[in-house]
C-alpha cells in the first residue's frame, strides 16, 4: 500500500509501505477513506516532536471502513464506517478509568502517527479498537466527520473546558488556524459576551468572523490594546493559545485578567518564558493538555444534528495520492488561504476562501 512516511526534519514522501496486519486481539484494520493533515504534523516535519522516528507513517485523523478485526473486538465489525480518534485508549489503566485517555498508560494515548504508523495511508492498524474508533451515523458526511478526530475535541476540551468558559465571559483566542476556529465554534456553546480572535493572516481572521468571532485583531497590531479597550482595561476572562510559539503564549499571559484562565492548546517546540515577576500576584490559572477525546461522541451527535459548523473549515480537498501537494498547500496557509485540508472523499476540487 501507499503511505506518507516521515524521514526526518523537512523530509517525507508518499511511498510504498507494508500493509498493516492485526497484531493484538484488540486491533482493527481500517481502510482509510478520508484523511486530513494536522498542524501537529507540520510540527513533526519541523523537528518539534523528536519522539517520531524516521520511517513512521504520519497522521492521526481519518474516517474509513473496518476491514478486519481481532478476536477480542466487540463494538465494531467489518463493513462499519468509523471515525478514527487521534487518541487510543486501553480503557483499563488508571488514566483511562479517570477519563484521561490522552495519558493512557496501557499502550495508548497519542500513538498514531507519533509512536506507531498513522492514518495518512491506504490502510491503518488501530489498537484498542473498541474505545478508539467511533461508528458514524449515516447522516454525517465523512468529510465533515473527520474534523472530530482531533480539532473539535481538542479545542473543546483543552481550550474551552480547561479555560472554564462561562456565560458573559470575554474570550480571546490567539491563533485562527483550524483548532483556533473550532475553539470559536465550541466557545459559543457557552454564550460568552464576546470572542476576540487574533492571528497574522487576514484570510484566517475573516474565517474567524464567519464562525462567530465578535472582534478580530492582527497579531502585529497591539491585540492586547483591543482586549483592554473592550474590557475597560480588565483583560480577557479566558485566553486560549492555539499557535504553539513562545510569542503567542507570552501574549496570552499579558491579555488575561486577574483571576482569569490561560488555556494552552498549541504544540510547543521551543521554551517559552513564564513571566512570574508579573503573574505571581494576579491569581492566573494556566492549563496545558493533550486532548482526551471523552467529548467525541457528544460532539458527533451535535454535528449530525447540524449544531456545529464543519463545511466552513474545509478549504481544500485532494485525492489521497496528492498527499505531498496537500502538505505544501497546508504549510503555506498564509499564501493559499488553507484552513483544513481533506484528502479522499467525494470532492476533489480546490476552493480558496475570498480574502
HUDABEL-V738630 format. One record per pair of residues at least 24 apart in sequence whose ideal C-beta (glycine too) atoms are under 7 Angstrom apart, sorted by the first residue. I is the first residue (numbers start at 0). GAP is how many residues later the second one is. D is the distance in whole Angstrom. If there is no record, write none. Layout:
# HUDABEL-V738630
<<I,GAP,D> <I,GAP,D>>
This chain:
# HUDABEL-V738630
<<0,120,6> <0,121,4> <0,122,5> <1,119,7> <1,120,6> <1,319,7> <2,54,4> <2,114,7> <2,117,6> <2,118,3> <3,53,6> <3,54,5> <3,55,7> <3,116,4> <3,117,7> <3,319,5> <4,50,6> <4,52,6> <5,38,6> <5,46,6> <5,48,6> <5,50,5> <5,52,5> <6,47,5> <7,46,5> <8,36,7> <8,37,6> <8,38,4> <9,35,6> <11,33,6> <11,46,7> <12,311,7> <13,307,7> <13,309,5> <13,310,6> <16,40,6> <16,104,7> <18,104,6> <19,97,7> <19,103,5> <19,104,6> <19,105,4> <21,46,6> <21,48,5> <22,102,7> <23,46,6> <23,103,6> <24,45,4> <24,46,4> <24,47,4> <25,44,6> <25,46,5> <25,47,6> <25,101,6> <25,102,5> <25,103,6> <25,104,7> <26,43,5> <26,98,6> <26,99,7> <26,100,6> <26,102,6> <27,38,6> <27,40,7> <27,41,5> <27,45,6> <27,48,6> <27,98,5> <27,101,4> <27,105,6> <28,38,5> <28,39,4> <28,94,6> <28,96,6> <29,34,4> <29,35,7> <29,36,6> <29,37,7> <29,52,7> <29,54,6> <29,93,7> <29,94,5> <29,96,6> <30,33,5> <30,34,5> <30,36,5> <30,92,6> <31,30,5> <31,32,4> <31,87,6> <31,89,6> <31,90,6> <31,91,6> <31,92,6> <32,30,6> <32,31,5> <32,32,6> <32,109,6> <32,311,5> <32,312,7> <33,28,7> <33,29,5> <33,108,4> <33,109,6> <33,112,5> <33,308,6> <33,310,4> <33,311,4> <34,24,6> <34,26,7> <34,27,4> <34,84,5> <34,85,6> <34,111,7> <34,285,7> <34,308,5> <34,309,6> <35,25,5> <35,110,5> <35,304,6> <35,305,6> <35,306,5> <35,307,7> <36,289,6> <36,290,6> <36,293,5> <36,304,5> <37,112,6> <38,138,6> <38,139,7> <38,140,7> <39,227,5> <41,289,6> <42,201,7> <42,224,5> <42,226,6> <45,223,7> <47,219,7> <47,221,3> <50,63,7> <50,64,7> <51,62,6> <55,57,7> <55,61,6> <56,56,7> <56,60,4> <56,61,5> <56,63,6> <56,64,5> <57,55,5> <57,60,5> <57,62,5> <58,53,7> <58,54,5> <58,59,4> <58,60,4> <58,61,3> <59,26,4> <59,50,7> <59,52,4> <59,53,4> <59,54,7> <59,58,5> <59,59,6> <59,90,6> <60,25,6> <60,58,6> <60,85,6> <60,88,4> <60,89,5> <61,57,4> <61,62,7> <61,84,6> <61,87,7> <62,73,7> <62,79,4> <62,82,5> <62,83,5> <68,60,7> <72,56,5> <72,57,6> <73,56,6> <74,55,5> <75,53,6> <75,57,6> <75,59,6> <79,55,5> <80,55,5> <81,51,4> <81,52,6> <81,53,6> <81,54,6> <82,50,7> <82,51,4> <82,53,6> <82,62,5> <82,65,6> <82,66,6> <83,35,6> <83,40,7> <83,42,6> <83,49,6> <83,65,6> <84,47,5> <84,48,7> <84,49,7> <84,64,6> <84,208,5> <84,211,6> <85,24,6> <85,26,7> <85,63,5> <85,64,4> <85,205,7> <85,207,7> <86,204,6> <86,205,7> <86,206,4> <87,24,7> <87,39,5> <87,40,5> <87,44,5> <88,39,6> <88,42,4> <88,43,6> <89,38,5> <90,37,7> <90,40,5> <98,193,6> <98,195,5> <99,192,5> <100,191,5> <100,192,6> <100,193,7> <101,188,4> <101,189,6> <101,190,5> <109,180,6> <119,203,6> <133,162,6> <133,163,6> <133,166,6> <136,167,5> <138,165,5> <139,160,7> <139,163,6> <139,164,5> <141,203,5> <142,171,6> <142,199,5> <142,202,4> <142,204,7> <143,159,6> <143,166,4> <143,167,7> <145,196,6> <146,163,5> <146,166,6> <146,193,7> <147,148,6> <147,151,5> <147,152,5> <147,155,6> <149,141,7> <150,27,5> <150,28,5> <150,31,5> <151,30,5> <151,34,7> <151,147,5> <151,156,7> <152,138,5> <152,140,5> <152,142,5> <152,143,5> <152,146,6> <153,25,6> <153,111,6> <153,137,4> <154,24,5> <154,27,4> <154,28,4> <154,31,5> <154,110,7> <155,30,4> <155,139,5> <155,143,7> <156,134,5> <156,135,6> <156,138,6> <157,105,7> <157,107,5> <157,131,4> <157,133,6> <158,24,4> <158,81,4> <158,83,7> <158,104,5> <158,106,5> <159,26,5> <159,27,5> <159,30,7> <161,101,4> <161,125,4> <161,127,6> <162,75,4> <162,77,6> <162,98,5> <162,100,4> <163,74,7> <163,97,5> <164,25,5> <164,27,6> <164,73,5> <165,24,6> <166,24,4> <166,25,7> <167,24,7> <167,25,5> <168,24,6> <168,68,4> <168,69,6> <169,24,5> <169,60,7> <169,61,5> <169,66,5> <169,67,5> <170,24,5> <170,65,6> <170,66,7> <170,67,5> <170,69,7> <171,24,4> <171,26,7> <171,55,6> <171,64,4> <171,67,5> <171,83,5> <172,24,5> <172,25,7> <172,67,5> <172,69,6> <173,24,5> <173,65,7> <173,66,7> <173,67,5> <173,68,6> <173,69,6> <173,74,5> <173,77,6> <173,78,6> <174,24,6> <174,66,7> <174,67,3> <174,68,4> <174,73,6> <174,91,7> <175,28,4> <175,29,6> <175,31,6> <175,32,5> <176,27,7> <176,65,7> <177,135,6> <177,161,6> <177,162,5> <178,63,5> <178,86,6> <179,62,4> <180,26,6> <180,27,6> <180,30,5> <180,132,6> <180,158,7> <182,57,5> <182,59,6> <183,24,6> <183,27,5> <183,28,5> <183,29,5> <184,26,6> <184,27,7> <184,123,6> <184,124,5> <187,24,5> <193,36,6> <195,30,7> <195,31,6> <195,34,7> <195,40,7> <197,25,5> <200,132,7> <200,133,5> <201,153,6> <202,134,4> <202,150,6> <202,152,5> <206,132,6> <206,146,6> <209,102,6> <210,98,6> <210,101,6> <223,27,7> <223,30,5> <223,31,5> <226,28,5> <230,26,7> <234,25,6> <235,24,6> <237,25,7> <239,25,6> <240,24,6> <240,25,5> <241,24,6> <243,24,5> <245,24,6> <245,25,7> <245,26,4> <245,27,7> <249,25,7> <252,26,6> <255,28,6> <257,24,4> <257,25,6> <258,24,5> <259,24,6> <260,24,5> <260,26,7> <261,24,5> <262,24,5> <263,24,5> <312,26,5> <312,27,5> <313,26,5> <313,28,5> <314,24,5> <314,25,7> <314,36,6> <314,37,6> <314,38,6> <315,25,5> <315,34,5> <315,35,7> <316,25,5> <316,28,7> <316,30,5> <316,31,6> <316,32,7> <317,25,5> <317,30,6> <318,24,7> <318,29,6> <319,24,5>>
